[in-house]
Amino acid sequence: MTHSTSFLFRLSPALLAMLLLGWGPEVAARETQSLGQDGAPMTPTLTKGLEDEAIAPETPRISQGLTVSDGWLQNRNSSLDQVTSVSQLSDVQPTDWAFQALQSLVERYGCIAGYPDGTFRGNNFMTRFEFAAGLNACLDQIVAIIGGGEGVDPSDLATIRRLQEEFAAELATLRGRVDGLEARTAELEANQFSTTTKLSGEAIFAISDTFGDAIGAGEDLTQTQFAYRMRLNFDASFTGRDRLRVRLQDRNINDFRGGLTGTNMTRLGFAGNTGGVVVDDFYYRFPLGDNFRGYIGGKFDADDVANLFSPQASSGGGAISRFGRYNPLFRLASGAGAAVQGRFGDFGLDVGYLAGNANDPERGNGLFNGEHGAFANLTYALSNTIDLGVSYHRNYFPGGEVSLAGGTGSGRAGNPFAADVAASSDSLGGQFRLGLGAIDLSGWIGFTWAQAQSNGSGFEEGDKANVINYALALTAPDLGGAGNLAGLVVGVPPQATRIQRSDPALLGQEDTDTSLHIEAFYRYRLNDNIAITPGFFVITNPEHNSNNNAQWVGTLRTTFSF
């Protein structure tokens, strides 16, 4: 403070005590709150699981002028207790240096209010801005006294005038800051996207290619591909605990399979060609009491609900291959339907029913007669570093739509029967995650028992097939910097280990050899919005056939998130 201010305090110790009151914390708290809430909805997490989002809180309004409603000064709207005698303040003693000044303020001017616990807290610190705000509030009180015809000491009036001049600049600056905050808040209100909906997005640009002879071609049939995937998520909440998710997607990344490589084992985890903008996710999630959460929607997947224990599950920031992301069993059910998540301490239970063509009312389709699947996923957190899970899946596929391997394994594993034969399946899966300090060890295993549900091409209803897949993954979060992720995945893509055919002449069509999937990737985060992921994977004995040469897949994936 300046020399003139100190001189004024010596003239009026009563005013000094008044200005040392606790107006500052109130003003500072209000200003901090306004700066922290910019009118935008709180950011939801787009990860799977039981994250809680608070969408679009009410935008605060900043009032004009300076008021102190919860400070030490008396205010008509104050919730603090009015003090009529300095003896009511338990932490003020007659020996305190400011006792006489406080007594004068209480008994003469009536502008002291104590905290609800009966304390004064006279040693609180304040800034010059807080001092100016408190001074202004006290002046209002004195003006009220003057207006009521009560007498004021002339020396105090002179001191007040000098203090007003001393802090005129600070008061003007503080008023300007409040006005500026109000203007910014009004602009945000006028231009906000929605009061209930948050918009987020992800864009991927990828350069990719395969190396090695395509199955049956004797040469490499692919050229270097540069393509994109774009997603926009609209997440709306109406209660703060629910979420309506609508995801729009457009991508032109051609899959490395079919006529390009001859196998689904070479598919990328983010590939696909939509031919334009489509709705990729559409569901509503809502609480069912304290331990349950419900899902209902027209388009979502089992992995939107289930806890997968796979650090590399993200298609935009995790493993680069389709198989390397998580257990293919969780790809068997998708479409329209309902699901429930339950959490009971360290235990979790996810159950759901989804139909692939629920909107088709024709015979053999619809919600229950077309492609459909049910799943149950039980998880247990053994400790902070060990998670275990077991899942059961029941699925039905009409003829021509059978896909028992989630588009990741051999052709026989995906459909061990003929193309026109319907099939049902029962599958058991297990997954785990083990924290080892700087790295995580995770993995899964899946068994599928399939059964033909119709006759055709040498198969009869009741014929059986078995499919297996498994993998281990080592991941190192934050390796080389926050937000980075290094990963190594080794596994066996879905493999048909047994196919029972009614026609003896067609026996022996199982996958007799074994393919290995070996993958490495490193996600490097340039900043909060951009990450670059170079990676590759190799498939030995593609299609579980040692006569096929190994195929390599490499990519450089750049992901923009906003």
Secondary structure, DSSP 8 states (H G I E B T S, - for coil): --HHHHHHHHH-HHHHHHHTSTHHHHHHHHHHHHHH--S-------SSSS-------------SS---SSSSS--TT--SEE-SSGGG-TT--TTSTTHHHHHHIIIII---EE-TTS---TT----HHHHHHHHHHHHHHHHHHHHTT----HHHHHHHHHHHHHTHHHHHHHHHHHHHHHHHHHHHHHH-S-SSEEEEEEEEEEEEEEES--TTTSS-----EEEEEEEEEEEE-SSSS-EEEEEEEEEEE--S-TTTTSSGGG-BTT-EE-SS-EEEEEEEEEEETTTEEEEEEEEEEGGGTS----TT--TTTS-SBSTTTS-GGGGS-EEEEEEEEEEETTEEEEEEEEETTTT--STT-HHHHSSEEEEEEEEEE-SSSEEEEEEEEEEEE-TT---TTTT-S-HHHH-SS-TT--EEEEEEEEEEEEE-SS-EEEEEEEEEEEEE-S-BTTB-TT-EEEEEEEEEEEEEETTTSTT-EEEEEEEEEEEEEEE--SSGGG---S--S--EEEEEEEEEESSSSEEEEEEEEEEESGGG-TTS--EEEEEEEEEEE-
